Amino acid sequence: MRILILTLVLAGYSFAGPVLSPDGVAVDPSDPGLGRLIIGIPGSTWEAWLNDNWGNTAPGDNGDYDFNDLFVRILFGSSGIGEIVGWSAADLNVVTIGGITLSRNDTGPKTFTYVPGAELIISAMDMSTGKGPYYSGPASRNADGAIHWYTEQTVTPTPEPASMLLIGGGLVGLGFLRKKRK
């Protein structure tokens, strides 16, 4: 039984990744995978977080990047068609991605065209406070000179070959144990 539990625990580590929940868990700015740009790479998936609270925090402190401000997930298809598959814009009223304007009440995936290999710029405007627009990319794009976005190209977790071998070996071993007992 211990072997089975150990096998399952070790296999679970091969799927482990960052946990980002939609209830406002902050994104860690020290994550080396985070960037500021979104590049239209065919077949890739990107996630982006916006912080529209920068002006309310101390200089040098960008505050939290979370689902309360804006979170968006974008898929880039191989034919130059992108798809906005998920977003949360609790504090924002207007978001523009690839020429598509979204409000927080919009539902369902939205498609847009993109140029493979080119940067996709996202802009967001908080209509309730009049703040913005906030642009993805370098701080120089924003009137307040602040970095408002963090972006990351996500990778679908795949099991490592060693983990698959470990799971397979454990299952074969369990099969032999059952045969010996009978």
ABEGO torsion letter per residue (X at the ends): XAAAAAAAAAAAAAABBBBBBAAGBBBBAABAABBABBBBBBGBBBBBBBBAAAAABBBGBAEBBBAAABBBBBBBBAAGBBBBABBBBAABABBBBGGBBBBAABBEBBBBBBBBGBBBBBBBBBAAAGBOBBBBEBAAABAAGBBABBBBBBBBBBBBAAAAAAAAAAAAAAAAAAAAAX
